């Protein structure tokens, strides 16, 4: 075969493939979809990931399976999905920690802004500070007074999660209180440690703690939203507890490997958007302390991009480090 005829054959093959690629995108999904959750079972990413999987399975006509890959504040799962085929069958379920990690971890095995792309912003929730039920302090100010001797520690879902930075800012910057951070691999393990008094406090996203607070297994001190949560209406805000203007939330979003075809991303985003308008889905979210978010693909990308800059500032202010 001459060089010219080889070029012609390759060009014809490429043209033949184009309709097939278009068909694959139009017919997506034709097989099971995998959600890789960046944290252990029981945390906000896991709760949203499983709720989405349950609702999207009938909506998309294919099984959506959940796989937990905790570690390094979500970056283990993110690196795994960044290396996955960009075919619309592997997605990452992560939290605000995704935007924090570049400022906290200098040895990430992926580029957060280039190797993955946001596919949907699902929900947000306040963070919550809880205390072991055996301890005496009942308010944030009482905790700060008791912790001034450096004897207190607090657990989180991991170094670089927003509850970690929330607690660092609250205690060390605003309260001038020395306190020790103890990272776990998810909100569930951090809450278990507080229940058993392995740590005095836990700073976590609100949803995993709701039932534990209601049953008295941990005692809630404050929520970090600018208003009280409907899920725990008796728990005051940080602002009500003596630090006006304080507000922080944890969001949960879905990411896809870079290079995932735009039509697939659009179809996925639209499926999530339809869910966010469903009254039954909304009722389930709000009952456990979440609020729906949403947005088109460009809006979600802009939001996440802005979060990177925000958390660099917070990390620099708190001096927070990976333990």
Secondary structure, 3 states (H helix, E strand, C coil): CCHHHHHHHHHHHHHHHHHHHHHHHHHCCCCCEEEEECCCCCCHHHHHHHHHHHHHHHHHCCCEEEEECCCHHHHHHHHHHHCCCCCCCEEEEEECHHHHHHHHCCCCCCCCCCCEEEEEEEEEEEEEEEEECCCCCCCHHHHHHHHCCCCCEEEECCCCCHHHHHHHHHHHHHCCCCCEEEECCCHHHHHHHHHCCCCCEEEEECHHHHHHHHCCCEEEEEECCCCCCHHHCCCCECHHHCCCCCCCEEEEEEEEECCCCHHHHHHHHHHHHHHHCCHHHHHHHHHCCCEECCCCHHHHHHHHHHHHHHHHHHHHHHCCCCC
